[in-house]
């Protein structure tokens, strides 16, 4: 079964990514579930840093000027593991289990789970690497542990352009909204 493709429609253009369902089934299934329920529609990029990454997926960032953007997650609940058919859980603020099993590096163009720095604290937030951020690999030395769950296959120029917009405290001064993410 081929991996799903996510099509991201933003106010700055669209891009596509392969989602690594075959490598990190819990993380990928969580992302696919959130996309298919429309969770990400209307959410804004809340943290962009040129030469580093674009961060997205906090429900508080439906308001592009929210002071608590970056602190939210999806509702607690269940979703289907698209590989095993089993039931996975989001709990303690919409968090999923860390899935540190596939040694994919945080290379330019990869999608990676954001977290609070604590174990099992990823939920809906993720970032698009626009640089080589191997220091964020879960298997690298250091405190940051971020599993990669996909790779941009079309429109990397849009991701780089998003990272270079004018910001205040890393938040885009002109809001960049996700209109929709569709899975095929």
C-alpha positions in Angstrom: 0.0 0.0 0.0 1.6 3.3 -1.0 1.9 6.0 1.7 -0.7 8.8 1.7 -0.1 12.2 0.2 -1.2 15.3 2.1 -2.0 18.4 0.0 -1.6 21.6 2.1 -3.6 24.6 0.8 -2.3 27.8 2.5 -2.9 31.5 1.9 0.7 31.6 0.4 0.2 28.6 -2.0 0.0 24.9 -1.8 2.5 22.1 -1.3 2.4 18.3 -1.0 4.0 15.8 1.3 4.3 12.0 1.5 3.2 10.9 5.0 5.3 8.1 6.4 2.6 5.7 7.4 4.9 2.8 6.7 7.6 4.1 9.1 5.7 5.8 12.0 2.1 4.4 11.8 0.8 6.0 15.1 2.2 9.5 14.3 1.1 9.3 10.7 -2.4 7.9 11.5 -2.8 10.7 14.1 -2.0 13.3 11.4 -4.2 11.7 8.8 -7.1 11.6 11.4 -6.7 15.3 12.3 -6.6 16.2 8.6 -9.7 14.2 7.7 -11.7 15.8 10.5 -10.8 19.3 9.4 -8.9 20.0 12.6 -6.2 22.1 10.8 -8.6 24.1 8.6 -8.3 27.8 9.5 -5.2 27.4 11.8 -2.3 29.8 11.2 1.4 29.2 11.2 2.4 30.6 14.6 6.2 30.3 14.5 8.5 30.7 11.4 12.2 31.1 11.5 14.2 31.5 8.3 17.0 29.0 7.8 15.3 26.7 10.4 11.6 25.8 10.2 7.9 26.6 9.9 5.7 25.5 12.9 2.0 24.9 12.6 -0.9 22.9 14.1 -1.9 24.7 17.4 -5.7 25.1 17.6 -5.1 28.4 19.6 -3.6 29.8 16.4 -7.0 30.0 14.7 -6.5 33.5 16.0 -3.3 34.6 14.3 -2.5 36.9 17.2 -3.2 34.5 20.1 -0.8 34.9 22.9 -1.1 31.2 23.7 -0.4 30.0 20.2 2.0 27.1 20.4 0.5 25.8 23.7 -2.5 23.9 22.4 -3.3 20.4 21.1 -6.1 18.3 19.8 -8.9 17.1 22.0 -8.4 13.8 23.9 -9.9 10.9 22.2 -9.3 7.9 19.9 -8.2 7.4 16.3 -7.6 4.4 14.1 -4.1 3.1 13.5 -4.3 2.8 9.7 -1.6 0.1 9.6 -2.8 -2.3 12.4 -6.5 -1.3 12.4 -6.2 -0.9 16.2 -7.3 2.0 18.3 -4.8 4.6 19.4 -5.4 7.3 22.0 -4.8 11.0 22.5 -4.7 11.9 26.2 -3.4 14.5 28.7 -4.2 17.4 26.4 -4.4 15.5 23.1 -0.9 13.9 23.3 0.2 10.7 21.5 2.9 8.3 22.4 6.4 9.1 21.1 7.2 6.9 18.1 10.9 6.9 18.1 11.3 3.9 15.8 12.3 5.1 12.3 15.8 6.8 12.0 14.7 9.5 9.5 16.7 12.7 10.0 15.2 16.2 10.3 16.5 17.1 6.8 15.3 20.0 4.7 11.8 19.3 3.5 10.8 16.9 6.2 7.8 17.1 8.5 8.5 16.5 12.2 6.4 16.3 15.4 6.7 19.2 17.7 6.5 18.6 21.5 7.0 20.4 24.8 10.4 18.7 25.4 8.7 16.2 27.7 8.2 12.5 26.6 4.9 11.7 24.9 3.9 15.4 24.5 3.3 15.6 20.7 -0.3 16.0 19.5 -1.2 18.2 16.5 1.7 20.6 16.2 4.4 19.9 13.7 7.1 21.7 11.8 8.4 21.8 8.3 12.2 21.7 8.3 13.7 24.3 5.8 17.3 23.4 6.9 19.3 20.4 8.0 18.1 20.1 11.7 19.7 16.8 12.5 20.3 18.1 16.1 16.5 17.6 16.5 16.6 13.9 15.6 15.2 11.6 18.4 18.4 9.5 18.0 20.8 12.5 18.2 22.5 13.5 21.4 20.8 16.3 23.3 17.4 17.0 24.7 15.4 17.7 21.6 13.6 14.5 20.3 11.4 15.0 17.2 10.3 12.1 15.0 10.0 12.8 11.3 6.7 11.6 9.8 6.8 12.9 6.2 8.6 14.7 3.4 7.6 17.5 1.0 7.4 16.1 -2.5 6.0 19.3 -4.2 6.1 23.0 -3.4 9.2 23.2 -1.2 9.6 26.7 -2.5 6.4 27.6 -0.7 7.7 26.2 2.6 10.9 28.2 2.3 8.9 31.4 1.4 6.8 31.0 4.5 9.9 30.8 6.6 11.2 34.1 5.2 8.1 36.3 5.9 8.4 39.3 8.2 7.7 38.3 11.8 7.3 39.7 15.3 8.5 37.3 18.0 8.7 34.6 15.2 5.0 35.0 14.5 4.2 36.1 10.9 3.1 39.8 10.9 0.8 39.0 7.9 -1.1 35.8 9.0 -0.5 32.7 7.0 -3.6 30.4 7.2 -4.0 26.8 6.4 -7.2 26.6 4.3 -7.2 22.8 4.2 -5.1 19.7 4.3 -6.5 16.8 2.2 -5.2 13.3 2.2 -5.1 11.1 -0.9 
